[in-house]
Amino acid sequence: MIFMPSFAADVKNELAHRLDRKKCCQTAELAALLRMGASMTLGPNMMLGLNFVTENAAVARKTLTLLKSISDVQTEVTVSRSRRLKKNNRYMLRVVPSPQVRPFMEKMGMLGETGGSVGRDTALLKKSCCRHAYLRGAFMGGGSVNRPEAECHLELMTGNYGFADTIYTVLKRMAFPAGFTDRKNHYIIYIKDGEAIMDFLSIIGAHKALEEFEGGRNLKEVRNQVNRLVNCETANLQKTVDAAAYQNECIKLIENSGRMDGLSTALQKTAQCRRQHPDATLAELAEMLLVSKSCVNHRLRKLVTLAENFKKTEDKGEKLE
Ligand SMILES: [Zn+2]
């Protein structure tokens, strides 16, 4: 079996190599990433810490880079085999409990008045550059997107209702045709429009993936055109088969009425040939009869008209009796 990395994994890999220059954006992106996969821990003396778990190496790397860039918290990384998917690694990023963690989490908007719950992140989302970075973090942490050849579908999934609602609101304010739904214990924000998915990939900075998506969509368009042509040809073939069957019915009717002998030799020969080759095309019949295609067509139509007229008079006769 050939292993096909998912398109979503490609997008995340690309994004992992992209680092915003501005600290404001780095903060917004990291905040979204942490919302997607981090849980709070308590160390000695009630000091706060964080655990961040992901199965995507690129996501782990990016989170670590951002942590180091905008904070002075101490980090540890451990890698283990995922229990759920045996072949995948599981990356655990640990922010070691220390006095520095509390102010860091406050900056990340992770310690609201309610303590630990996530607010609307209004402070992080004031500028559009930061909103884009926030969406990038959300995609890296819990996003997936179909290959361009498949049905158009991009989604962001999280178990946190407040966070899901914030992402949804941000997208709606940017006029994205986003939908919101829940599946088991998870909230899902999705986009099903191809153009909108391309816009999304563009604003989160996945330019290579965007190009691939665009190319794939064009390919899909060409494939649809080919399918339409094939369908059209199939319909034409069906028409030909139906026409041949009808011609044979008409010929049988003429034979049964005893009128075949009264027809011209040319018509008789054509009728016989059609009866013997019910699946033959007009071109094939023409070749067998050594005449042109239009000539065969003309003769067959004549046979059909004769049969139809004959049927009409017969029906009338029945009515008169
Ligand atoms: Zn910014």
Residues whose N, C-alpha, C, O or C-beta is under 5 A from the ligand:
A	BS01	ZN	K22 C24 C25 K127 C129 C130
